[in-house]
């Protein structure tokens, strides 16, 4: 991407952040979506954050399907972005998919061991599993590129 494209994307992201913080979810969704449309390949420095932020907007709207979609896109762009895994876990938990939520939160903790929200979610989700079941492990790190 050109420096001008990066600048335009970052400006839309900043405006989206302000709208989100002000509680204007429709405007935040529009701005984050516009920024993503300027970078369909996910090449910008903030692509993973844009999808993470859009996932948060959809979560605030209780639209778990779209929240999950953008959380997955976030970790597709940056597999090691722990907040993306946390968003995946939150969406799965709210879609009554505790095993998938547990796997995502465990992955978040592998990447960010001090994440208190993820640790609390793991504890809560483990209580929902059948006795003797450990649940799924964290998603392994991606294989190194050759």
MILO-785913 format. One record per residue (C-alpha): residue in one letter; chain; x, y, z. Coordinates in steps of 0.02 Angstrom, whole numbers. Example, Ala and Ser with C-alpha at 12.3 -4.5 7.8 and 13.67 -1.06 7.14 Angstrom:
// MILO-785913
{node "a", "A", {615, -225, 390}}
{node "s", "A", {684, -53, 357}}
//
This chain:
// MILO-785913
{node "x", "A", {0, 0, 0}}
{node "x", "A", {56, 176, -31}}
{node "x", "A", {91, 294, 114}}
{node "x", "A", {-65, 391, 65}}
{node "x", "A", {-173, 234, 75}}
{node "x", "A", {-99, 190, 245}}
{node "x", "A", {-135, 367, 304}}
{node "x", "A", {-316, 360, 242}}
{node "x", "A", {-343, 190, 325}}
{node "x", "A", {-269, 251, 489}}
{node "x", "A", {-377, 408, 486}}
{node "x", "A", {-535, 303, 460}}
{node "x", "A", {-480, 186, 600}}
{node "x", "A", {-452, 334, 718}}
{node "x", "A", {-623, 406, 675}}
{node "x", "A", {-700, 233, 700}}
{node "x", "A", {-616, 220, 871}}
{node "x", "A", {-688, 390, 921}}
{node "x", "A", {-862, 340, 862}}
{node "x", "A", {-851, 174, 956}}
{node "x", "A", {-794, 259, 1116}}
{node "x", "A", {-939, 382, 1099}}
{node "x", "A", {-1059, 236, 1083}}
{node "x", "A", {-1101, 274, 901}}
{node "x", "A", {-1091, 93, 842}}
{node "x", "A", {-1170, 122, 671}}
{node "x", "A", {-1041, 255, 629}}
{node "x", "A", {-898, 150, 697}}
{node "x", "A", {-955, 1, 593}}
{node "x", "A", {-964, 111, 438}}
{node "x", "A", {-791, 187, 465}}
{node "x", "A", {-704, 23, 503}}
{node "x", "A", {-788, -57, 352}}
{node "x", "A", {-731, 87, 241}}
{node "x", "A", {-553, 67, 303}}
{node "x", "A", {-558, -120, 269}}
{node "x", "A", {-626, -88, 93}}
{node "x", "A", {-471, 17, 56}}
{node "x", "A", {-364, -135, 95}}
{node "x", "A", {-454, -293, 40}}
{node "x", "A", {-292, -395, 44}}
{node "x", "A", {-258, -353, 227}}
{node "x", "A", {-88, -279, 188}}
{node "x", "A", {-101, -122, 295}}
{node "x", "A", {-10, -111, 460}}
{node "x", "A", {-179, -99, 549}}
{node "x", "A", {-279, -232, 454}}
{node "x", "A", {-288, -349, 603}}
{node "x", "A", {-343, -207, 718}}
{node "x", "A", {-478, -152, 597}}
{node "x", "A", {-554, -326, 596}}
{node "x", "A", {-535, -338, 785}}
{node "x", "A", {-621, -171, 808}}
{node "x", "A", {-761, -217, 689}}
{node "x", "A", {-781, -380, 785}}
{node "x", "A", {-800, -276, 945}}
{node "x", "A", {-934, -169, 863}}
{node "x", "A", {-1032, -323, 811}}
{node "x", "A", {-1010, -396, 986}}
{node "x", "A", {-1081, -236, 1060}}
{node "x", "A", {-1230, -260, 944}}
{node "x", "A", {-1244, -443, 999}}
{node "x", "A", {-1217, -495, 817}}
{node "x", "A", {-1108, -643, 862}}
{node "x", "A", {-1099, -715, 686}}
{node "x", "A", {-1019, -558, 615}}
{node "x", "A", {-915, -532, 771}}
{node "x", "A", {-843, -706, 746}}
{node "x", "A", {-817, -677, 560}}
{node "x", "A", {-711, -522, 588}}
{node "x", "A", {-619, -597, 737}}
{node "x", "A", {-568, -742, 626}}
{node "x", "A", {-513, -622, 490}}
{node "x", "A", {-411, -531, 621}}
{node "x", "A", {-312, -686, 668}}
{node "x", "A", {-297, -736, 485}}
{node "x", "A", {-202, -573, 460}}
{node "x", "A", {-103, -585, 623}}
{node "x", "A", {-110, -759, 701}}
{node "x", "A", {-19, -695, 857}}
{node "x", "A", {-139, -552, 898}}
{node "x", "A", {-207, -611, 1066}}
{node "x", "A", {-355, -492, 1066}}
{node "x", "A", {-418, -574, 907}}
{node "x", "A", {-419, -743, 994}}
{node "x", "A", {-510, -667, 1142}}
{node "x", "A", {-643, -598, 1024}}
{node "x", "A", {-661, -770, 944}}
{node "x", "A", {-684, -845, 1117}}
{node "x", "A", {-814, -716, 1165}}
{node "x", "A", {-913, -744, 1006}}
{node "x", "A", {-910, -934, 1025}}
{node "x", "A", {-959, -922, 1209}}
{node "x", "A", {-1108, -814, 1163}}
{node "x", "A", {-1156, -935, 1024}}
{node "x", "A", {-1163, -1078, 1153}}
{node "x", "A", {-1005, -1160, 1086}}
{node "x", "A", {-904, -1180, 1246}}
{node "x", "A", {-771, -1300, 1177}}
{node "x", "A", {-728, -1182, 1035}}
{node "x", "A", {-731, -1034, 1154}}
{node "x", "A", {-615, -1126, 1273}}
{node "x", "A", {-492, -1165, 1132}}
{node "x", "A", {-489, -982, 1079}}
{node "x", "A", {-465, -917, 1256}}
{node "x", "A", {-326, -1044, 1286}}
{node "x", "A", {-242, -981, 1127}}
{node "x", "A", {-260, -803, 1191}}
{node "x", "A", {-175, -854, 1354}}
{node "x", "A", {-35, -943, 1260}}
{node "x", "A", {0, -777, 1173}}
{node "x", "A", {-37, -664, 1322}}
{node "x", "A", {-16, -761, 1486}}
{node "x", "A", {-65, -610, 1591}}
{node "x", "A", {-234, -584, 1508}}
{node "x", "A", {-352, -587, 1658}}
{node "x", "A", {-511, -589, 1552}}
{node "x", "A", {-453, -743, 1456}}
{node "x", "A", {-397, -831, 1616}}
{node "x", "A", {-567, -800, 1696}}
{node "x", "A", {-656, -860, 1539}}
{node "x", "A", {-552, -1021, 1536}}
{node "x", "A", {-595, -1056, 1718}}
{node "x", "A", {-780, -1025, 1687}}
{node "x", "A", {-785, -1127, 1527}}
{node "x", "A", {-690, -1274, 1605}}
{node "x", "A", {-829, -1286, 1734}}
{node "x", "A", {-953, -1312, 1592}}
{node "x", "A", {-861, -1463, 1523}}
{node "x", "A", {-911, -1641, 1568}}
{node "x", "A", {-814, -1711, 1717}}
{node "x", "A", {-645, -1780, 1664}}
{node "x", "A", {-642, -1683, 1501}}
{node "x", "A", {-497, -1563, 1476}}
{node "x", "A", {-573, -1483, 1322}}
{node "x", "A", {-475, -1434, 1167}}
{node "x", "A", {-297, -1369, 1179}}
{node "x", "A", {-243, -1198, 1119}}
{node "x", "A", {-222, -1175, 933}}
{node "x", "A", {-38, -1208, 895}}
{node "x", "A", {71, -1071, 824}}
{node "x", "A", {81, -1067, 634}}
{node "x", "A", {219, -1169, 552}}
{node "x", "A", {369, -1065, 502}}
{node "x", "A", {373, -1011, 320}}
{node "x", "A", {502, -1098, 212}}
//
